[in-house]
Amino acid sequence: QMIEGLKPDLLAHVDIMRKNNLDGVYYDNNAPFIRQYRKQIAEAIKAYDLVTEINGGGNYRYKNDVWYPSDAMFEELLKCEVKMTVGLDAHSVDMLTSYYDASLLKLAKAGFKVIYYYEDGEWLPIKLNELI
């Protein structure tokens, strides 16, 4: 509903709700309704030609290995050929470049070949292997 109603240029933190459910206390991350949620979100992002991001802000702040989006969400985004970018989610100056290189490697490992960057009012592609 948010995607359809707001039509943002960039959709960040597509599965941040799992931040409070890392141990599966509230729901099973592999439950059919969660898998369906991931699929519907990826399809909506693609249908509205949005760009979404990988970001390691949580990794930096909480010193963990929890990425947004999750590996399972990456699978759906890749299937739908969703445009990806690297978001820094910087809450302080020292975070400006944190996890940038790791984000590129994570995208490549997930199977993405291209990421997008914003310049002069449009999203432009660049091959990941040119950045790594």
C-alpha positions as CSV (number, residue, x, y, z in Angstrom):
1,Q,0.0,0.0,0.0
2,M,2.8,2.4,0.8
3,I,4.5,1.7,-2.5
4,E,1.3,2.3,-4.4
5,G,0.3,5.3,-2.4
6,L,3.6,7.2,-2.1
7,K,5.5,6.0,-5.2
8,P,8.9,6.8,-3.7
9,D,12.0,7.0,-5.8
10,L,13.9,4.8,-3.4
11,L,12.6,2.1,-1.0
12,A,14.8,1.5,2.0
13,H,14.8,-1.1,4.7
14,V,12.2,-3.4,2.9
15,D,12.3,-6.0,5.6
16,I,13.3,-4.0,8.7
17,M,10.5,-5.5,10.7
18,R,12.6,-8.6,11.2
19,K,15.1,-6.5,13.3
20,N,13.0,-7.2,16.3
21,N,12.5,-10.9,15.4
22,L,16.0,-12.1,14.9
23,D,15.4,-15.1,17.1
24,G,12.0,-15.9,15.7
25,V,10.1,-14.9,18.8
26,Y,7.2,-13.2,17.0
27,Y,7.0,-15.2,13.8
28,D,8.8,-17.8,11.7
29,N,11.0,-16.0,9.1
30,N,10.4,-18.9,6.8
31,A,6.6,-19.2,7.3
32,P,4.5,-19.3,4.1
33,F,3.0,-15.9,4.9
34,I,6.4,-14.3,5.3
35,R,7.7,-15.9,2.1
36,Q,4.6,-14.5,0.3
37,Y,5.2,-11.1,1.8
38,R,8.8,-11.0,0.4
39,K,7.5,-12.1,-3.0
40,Q,4.7,-9.4,-3.0
41,I,7.1,-6.7,-1.9
42,A,9.6,-7.6,-4.6
43,E,6.9,-7.7,-7.3
44,A,5.6,-4.3,-6.2
45,I,9.0,-2.7,-6.2
46,K,9.5,-4.0,-9.8
47,A,6.0,-3.0,-10.9
48,Y,6.6,0.6,-9.9
49,D,10.2,0.6,-11.2
50,L,11.6,1.6,-7.8
51,V,15.2,1.2,-6.6
52,T,15.8,-0.4,-3.2
53,E,18.9,-0.5,-1.2
54,I,21.2,-2.8,0.7
55,N,22.5,-1.2,3.9
56,G,24.8,-2.2,6.6
57,G,23.8,0.5,9.1
58,G,22.5,-2.0,11.6
59,N,25.8,-3.9,11.3
60,Y,27.7,-0.8,12.2
61,R,25.4,0.3,15.1
62,Y,24.7,-3.1,16.6
63,K,27.9,-4.9,15.7
64,N,26.1,-7.8,14.1
65,D,25.8,-9.4,10.7
66,V,22.1,-8.4,10.1
67,W,21.8,-6.9,6.7
68,Y,18.8,-5.1,5.2
69,P,17.5,-6.7,3.2
70,S,17.9,-10.3,4.4
71,D,19.4,-13.0,2.2
72,A,15.9,-14.4,1.6
73,M,14.6,-11.0,0.5
74,F,17.6,-10.7,-1.8
75,E,16.5,-13.9,-3.5
76,E,13.1,-12.4,-4.3
77,L,14.6,-9.0,-5.4
78,L,16.9,-10.8,-7.7
79,K,14.1,-13.0,-9.2
80,C,12.1,-9.8,-9.9
81,E,15.2,-8.0,-11.3
82,V,14.7,-5.2,-8.9
83,K,17.2,-2.3,-9.2
84,M,19.5,-2.1,-6.2
85,T,21.7,0.6,-4.7
86,V,24.0,0.9,-1.7
87,G,22.5,3.0,1.1
88,L,24.9,4.1,3.8
89,D,22.2,4.8,6.4
90,A,24.7,7.1,8.1
91,H,23.7,8.5,11.4
92,S,27.1,10.0,12.0
93,V,30.0,11.2,9.9
94,D,32.1,8.1,10.7
95,M,29.4,5.9,9.2
96,L,29.5,7.6,5.8
97,T,31.7,4.9,4.2
98,S,31.1,2.1,6.6
99,Y,30.0,-1.2,5.0
100,Y,30.1,0.3,1.5
101,D,32.7,-2.3,0.2
102,A,31.0,-5.1,2.2
103,S,27.7,-4.1,0.7
104,L,29.1,-4.4,-2.8
105,L,30.5,-7.8,-2.1
106,K,27.2,-8.9,-0.5
107,L,25.3,-7.8,-3.6
108,A,27.7,-9.7,-5.9
109,K,27.5,-12.8,-3.8
110,A,23.7,-12.7,-4.0
111,G,23.9,-12.6,-7.8
112,F,23.4,-9.0,-8.7
113,K,25.6,-7.8,-11.6
114,V,24.5,-4.1,-11.7
115,I,23.7,-1.5,-9.1
116,Y,22.3,2.0,-9.6
117,Y,23.3,5.4,-8.5
118,Y,21.4,8.7,-8.6
119,E,22.8,11.5,-10.7
120,D,21.1,14.5,-12.3
121,G,17.6,13.4,-11.5
122,E,17.9,9.8,-12.7
123,W,19.0,6.4,-11.6
124,L,22.0,5.2,-13.7
125,P,23.4,1.7,-13.8
126,I,27.0,0.7,-13.1
127,K,28.4,-2.8,-13.3
128,L,29.3,-4.2,-9.9
129,N,32.6,-5.6,-11.1
130,E,33.7,-2.1,-12.0
131,L,33.3,-1.1,-8.3
132,I,34.7,-4.1,-6.6
